[in-house]
């Protein structure tokens, strides 16, 4: 493969595939297009694009091969994506049911602002529960599945116990539902997050540059190596507790200390 094509794939994969997917989903939100089936279909195209790009430009050639984990990851992915779809399409309607007289969520605000608000609440929920899950033994028993992977590739971002996935998002969802967040906004964010997580755990040699500051990784030039670093052989030290973004890690200056102690083998 030519150097220029490698360079293009490295730097354009994320903005084109994730950026394109997210832009479509946000556009659909603004246009009032129902979440199902357009947003899940776009997320699926994003996932498959990452899978295809991994074959062309892998971060590690060896991670393309089955480690007797493909079926396990496929089942996890299908189950957890189904849970996400159920939450986005059905459960999120709980927020719509909140009477206008007691609704706290600023539904009169611009949609982009509502989307950012939903993203912040859910991201904080995932971050906090992730942190707790590494310290509370019974939660760790559920979460350790996620850290048991021996390689990273497009499918194992969803290697999670579905109950633990629900526990991580639960606090944020309860707050959003109680405040009356619109289901369309919540659902759109789940679609965007799905496309993002496919990259984050991928075996694709790609970079995001400064975007890593807010998309998990202040100093890394790529998102995925951040996830790779989290799986240090012999130890489960975390570099990042953020699941969707690195904002909360940056605030805690957590990663800087962690990087010194855990390098990719
Ligand atoms: Zn973890």
Boltz pocket constraint, residues with backbone or C-beta under 6 A from the ligand:
constraints:
  - pocket:
      binder: B
      contacts: [[A, 130], [A, 134], [A, 143], [A, 146], [A, 147], [A, 238], [A, 240]]
      max_distance: 6.0
